[in-house]
């Protein structure tokens, strides 16, 4: 049975090389150490020597984190290939084939190495736009008494309409946003309405969101479109303070 985790304090370069080459597909591997990061690809960059946390995932993705911000300092996506060479420093090359990108990690010292058998498990998103659409499909009176939902994710040349329905005055296109709607949502909705109108249909359009920016509401009214206020439902066990 595969161990759930392993830990190596101040591992030798040979140990790190062996683990990265043979265990990378089985574990999430984390290195903490002093490193310099060189990137070449669509652009180029250098991150000077500093203590950083480097994570290698079984799908091939590699992330280099510092002590600030959510996003990594450098990263390579899934399906990247890893090559390790030992010299005065530990040299780790992470290569992406298309487009061609190379991340070179130079480490004079590795403080620790850990291997974790991380399971994927299940993930359920609550309060999503999809759930908002489902709520309207089940309770169309949230939009209007005569609203009849017809099709979710209706395909157009400009993307998929979240929900297409019909009222006594013709078709109604609904664009859903789980957070405040902005100008981009209005522009997207306008493209959908223009497309169906061009086909000779009688069409209205509306944005469904918990709130809308002042500029977006102004543009919405200019185009003769509508706003329907609806907030996504959250799990009752989650309390926001």
N, C-alpha and C positions, 0 to 999 in steps of 0.2 A: 504493500500500500504506500502511495506517495505521501511523503511528509507534508504537513500543512505549511510549515515555514522552517527556514534555516537562517542562521545569522553568523557572519564572519567579522571579527574585529581586526582591523588593520591587516586585511588579507594581502598575500603576495600577489604580484602582477600575474603570475602563472595561474593562480587560483581564479582570479577574475576572468582571465582569458578562457580558461576551461569552462567556467560556468556560463559565460555569455555565448560560447560556441555550442554548448551541449544542452543547456537547460532553458534557453530563452523561449522555446515553444511551450514549455510546461509551467513556468512560473512568471509572476510579475517580479522583475528584478530591480532593486533600487541600489544605486551607488551614491555614497556621500563622500565628497572629497574636494581637494583643491583642483581646479581645472581651468583650462583656457578653451574657448569655443571658436572655431573658424567655420564660416558658412560660405559656400559658393553655389550659385544657381541662378535664379531669376534676378538676384542682386548679390551682394556680398556683405559680410559683417565679421567683426571680431569682438568677442567678449573676453576681456582681459582676465588674468588669473584671479580667482575668487572661490570661496567655498560654495558649492552648489549641490543640489539634489537632482540626480538623473534617474529617470524611470524607463525601463524597457518592458513593453507589454508583449504578450504572445502573438498578437496580430501584426507585429513589426513596428508599431508606433514607438517613438522615443521622445521623451519630454525632458527639458532641462529647466529646473526652477531655481529662482533666487528667493530672497526673503520678502519680496513685495509683489503685489498685484496677482490677479487671478490667472492671467495667461502666462505660459512659459516664456523664458528668455529666447530659447530656440526649440524647435521641434521638427520631427519628421513624421509623415503619416504612416498608416498601416502598409504592410507589404514592403517596407524598407529592408534592405539587407545590411547586416552588421559584420564588420571585419575587425579583428583585433591584432595589433602588433606590439611587441615588447622591445623597448630600447631604453634610453635613459628615463623615458617616461612611458606610461601606458597610453598607446595611441588607439583610439576607437573611431572607426570610420562608419558612418551611417549613410547609406546611399539610396537615393530614390531614382528609379530608372526614367520615368516619364512624368513630368519633365525632369531632366537631369539635374539633380541636386545632391550635394555632399555636405554632411555635417562632420567635422573632425573635432574630436574631443581629446585634449591632451591633459593627462593627469599625472603629476609627479608623486602624488600620494592619494591612496584611497583609505579614508578613515573607517568606513564599514561597508559591508555588502549584505543585503538581505534578499531572501527568496520567499515569496508568499504565494500560496496556492489560492488565488482569488477566484471565486465562482461568479458567474454572470447573474444568476438569479432572475427574478421577474421585476419589471419596473412598470408602475402604474402612475400616469400623470393625471392629477385631478385639477379641475379648473381650467381645462384646455379649451381651445377654440372648437375642437371636435365635439366636446361635451356641450358647449353652448349651442352648437348646431343641433345636436341630438335633443336638447331641451326644447328648442323651437319646433322641431319636427313632431315631438310628442305633445307640445302645447302651442299650436300655431296662433292661438288667440293672443299670445304675448306680442305678436306683431300687429295683427288686426283680426277682427271677427270673421272676415271673409277670406283670410289668407289660407291657401292650400299648398303645402309643400309638394313639389314635383320630383326634384332630383338633386342629390348632393354631389358636389365636385363635378359640375357640368363643364365639360371640356370646351374651351374656345382657343383661338390662335394666340390669345394673350394670357393664357393660364386657365386655371380651374375656378369656376364660380363656386363659392362655398355652399350656397343653397339657392336653387332656382324654384320659384313658386308662382302662383297665379292668384289674382284677386278679381273683383268684379270689373276693374278698369284695365286688366291686361296682366302681362308678366311682371313679376317683382324679383329683382336680383338683390341678394343679401350678401354683403361682405362682412365677415366676423373678425373682431379683434378682442383678445383677452385682456389687453391693457388699453391705455388711452390711444385712440385713433388719431393719426396725423395726416399730413398732406399726401403722403404716398398711398394711403388707403383710399383716399378720395380719388386720386388719379387712376388707380387700378379699377375702382368701381366705374368710373366714367368710361374707361375703355370697354368694359363689359357691356355697359348700357348702349354705347355707340355701335358696338358690334351687332347686338340683337336688333337694335332700331334699324340699322342698315339693311337687315334681312326683311324689313317690312313689318316687324312686330310692334305692338304697343307695349312700351317698357317703362317701368319705374325702377329706381335703384335706391338702396338704403344701406347704411353702415350700422352694424349692431355691435356695440361696445359699452363698457362701463362708463367711459367718458370720452370726450373728443376735444382736441385743442381748439382755441379760438380761431386760429388761421384756417384750420381744416373745416370747421363749421361754416366759416364765411365762404370758403370755396365750394362747399357742399351746396349751400343755398344759391350761389351763383349759377351752378349747373342744374338747379332744380331737383336736386337729390334730397334724400331724407336721412334722419338719424333716429335710431331706436336704442334707447338705453337699456342695457341688460348686463348684469355682472355674472361672471362665471361662478359656479358653486364650488366651495372648498369643503374638504372633509370636516365634519363637525368636531372631530377630535383635535384639529389643528387650530390653535388660538394665536392670533396675531396681536401683539401688544404694541 
